[in-house]
Amino acid sequence: VNIIRGHEVNLLRSLMVKDYMTKDVEVLYTNTPLHEILRRAEKSAYPYFVVLNAEGELGGVLTLWDLRQTLELTQELSSLVVADELMTKEVVTLTPYDNFETAFNLFEGKNISFMPVVNPYDRKKVLGILRREDLLTAYNQRVLKYRLLQFPLRKASK
């Protein structure tokens, strides 16, 4: 058993990103104006967007954290500011074939809440996202299952 920071590494290595990533991704484009971004953010269930360029390739990510400083812009400027000016362009990504050990280390090292999952042969093509909470939930469920199988519940004797 190999344990790093309380997490069993063999288990992390056995869980693959492709099995837990979300393919339903909230997308914006680099030319999306601020007023549209704000409208979409208000309706979205997620606090982040993947931003694609005109070719449909990964351009960056945009989070509510990125938006909070721009909320003071006047209505006049909101039509001039676009996603490309607000998004994070240096994006940490995963591929479907990365394991949870890789994902866990990136989440911990970068202190981020989600990562785009990209095609391993074309790292600008977004296939989905992996959220930190999905990784932790899957890991915890697998640990619980392992423990239950290792120590099955016994019926009470009468």
Secondary structure, 3 states (H helix, E strand, C coil): CCEECCEEHHHHHHCEHHHCCECCCCEEECCCEHHHHHHHHHHCCCCEEEEECCCCCEEEEEEHHHHHHHHHCCHHHHCCCEHHHHCECCCCCECCCCEHHHHHHHHHHHCCCEEEEEECCEEEEEEEEEEHHHHHHHHHHHHHHHHHHHCCCCCCCC
